[in-house]
Amino acid sequence: MGEAGDLYIKVNILKDKEFEIKGHDIVTTKKLTIFEAILGGNIQIDTLHGKKDIKIKEGTQSNSIKTVSGLGIPSDTFTGDLKGILSK
């Protein structure tokens, strides 16, 4: 039997059409209807864990970012966020 040592594993993550990884955060884009942007309300946004309902404020501007804490990439000390870019 050989000596004990470290094992290193390299993981390559393929690009996805819906999600982008930035550090420990996951970024996705959600199109809003003009009515959702003006009036606000609840919308569903896709996450790695399924769909999640989030509240949109009335008067939301295009390219606003809505952050959902704790739905990003986990590490030893914290978990990143999901950032939804809201576009019209």
Buried (B, 14 or more C-beta within 10 A) or exposed (E): EEEEEEEEEEEEEEEEEEBBBEEBBBBBBBEBEEEBBEEBBEBEBBBEEEEBEBEBEEEBEEEBEBEBEEBBBEEEEEEBBBBBBBEE
